[in-house]
Each structure stands twice: as structure tokens, then as C-alpha cells.
Amino acid sequence: MKHRREGFAVSEEVLLEVKDLKMYFENRKGLLGKQIEYVKAVDGVSFTINRGETIGLVGESGCGKSTTGYSIMRLYKPTSGQILYKGVDIASMSPKEVWPYRKNMQMIFQDPYASLNPRMTVADIIGEPIDIYHLYEGKARQERIFELLATVGLGKDHASRYPHEFSGGQRQRVGIARALAVNPEFIVCDEPISALDVSIQAQVVNMLEDLQASLGLTYLFIAHDLSMVRHISKKVGVMYLGSLVEFAETEELYTHTLHPYTKALLSAVPELDPAISKTKKVQMLTGEIPSPINTPPGCKFATRCPHATPRCKEERPEFKEVCPGHYAACHLV
């Protein structure tokens, strides 16, 4: 895999700002479903993304990473909070009002097969967003589709094929070409490599970096693979049970980890060097994960934290800046 390049343009212009984003899902229970509970999938998430940079979002399955991405894309209408795209709040907009912004914000989905219509050819799949926004017609449309296929490493002969005729890596390339079809500025990458072989993962990540360098794209990169996130991201946010527990520049977070949960995650990353692997201690977490319906009054991680104090179980820690650019939600830092 290539080393992460430092040369592509990252400006100080804030492209996207998320403020106290909450996404609660209604859950009805009891006789005739009259009792209503709320699953707090995303519970007060805040961060900013500058133009041209990549923000990584990591955490366990079910922590709310993908729901955060879906909410930012307005595939879900947030319960509360703000999503400021170039200073305009799209969180409370109606589907009609948010429509023009969808052209600038696209998504690469986790499952490269389920996200593609099996009854449509690759040309139709890539051409659909072009048709929706009336960008090209006739021969120009066909040339644009061929250009997009070439951009993601596929040929003209692939245009007439169906998704089932491709490998997983090729299908994901089709998904990336579809995301690029409307010339977006911002792309949510929802675990785009988790369903691919390791060798293909490297190819896809390198391609995403090349596209970012050539097109000036901005990414929110959601993933489980902490080593891959370190490779591609400028900043990393760590989520636990719907909330951010730590956020910092990538190397700062990996070398000066503050939150106990982040430390546990990083300790589980496999080491390729046998000498380091033999001496490395994996921090095994014990205890129960709280319900996202009835979250505890104190720190959500207190039930599994080896350093928890009575205060941790009673008082919710503030997500605050501990040192310049490094944020954490923990009473112990």
C-alpha cells in the first residue's frame, strides 16, 4: 500500500460542521404498542471537516458510526442537532429543500452487491444519477460513463455487464464511479472496504486517495480497521454507544491516547512485527454494554472501564478539549 500523501490541498475552509447531532429511533412495546421508547443510535455528536481532508470514524459494531453517516447524508432525518454544509443547516430541511445538496454529497456503501440494482447494467447504474440531475445526454452521457469507468480502473466493455458478473472489488469500483458521477465535493465512505479481500482493500484505499488528490474530494471514512483509518485519515473520531469519546489529529490520537476505550481498541490491533506482537498486551474489556434505550446517567463506558470511579457512574463526562485539537469525554483526563 502507498504511504499517505501529504501533498493534496487541505484548506482551512470548513465544508461540513456537525453540531450536537442526535438520531433516535422510536420503539413501541406493550399492549397495542402504546408504550414508546427511543433507541439513541446517535446521541449528541459534534465535529467539523475542512475541505479536502479525511475524517475517520471508528468504534465497535452498533456504536452509531453508520447512522451518523446516514444522518449527515439525510437518508435519515435527525431527531435534533445541526448539519451545516457550507454554513447552511440541512438537518431540518424537507426532502425537497435538501435535494440540491445531494448533488454535492454522495455515499459509498458498505456492501458493494446490495447497493447495486441487480437488474440494471453498469452503464444504467452509473448513468442514473447523471439522468436525475440532467448533466449529460446522448453521446456525451455515454462518454461520461466510459470516463468514470476508466477513473475507477474498469473498461468500456464492463458497461454492458450486470453486478453479478463482477468480483466484490469490481462492484465496489462501480459504486465509487456512481458516487463520482455528479461531481460531488463530499463523500461518506461507509466501511467501503470491510467486505473486500485484504489485497483488494489496499487497491481501493489507494484509489480513494488518488481521487481525493486529483478531484479535491472531502471524505468521512467510517471503518473498523484502525490501521487503515490511521493510513488514510487526517483526524479520527472514536464512537461508543452513540457518542464521541475521543477526537484528535490521527498521529496525536494513536500516540497519545487518552480515553480508556480508545486504548482498548488500539491494543487489539494486530502487530506485524513478531517481536512486538509477543510483548504486546491486549486489554480485554469486561462488563456489559448498556442498552441504547436506557443509557446510564453517568459515563456510558463506566460499566466496562477498568478505571471507573463512583463519579463516573453518576456524572456524564463533558466532551472537552484536553489539549490543543485533542478532545475526550473522560473524568480521568
Beta strands, then each sheet from edge to edge (+ up, - down):
strand 1: 14-29
strand 2: 35-50
strand 3: 54-58
strand 4: 80-85
strand 5: 88-89
strand 6: 105-108
strand 7: 186-190
strand 8: 218-222
strand 9: 235-240
strand 10: 243-249
strand 11: 320-323
strand 12: 326-328
sheet 1: 2+ 1- 4+ 5-
sheet 2: 6+ 7+ 8+ 3+ 9+ 10- 12+ 11-
end
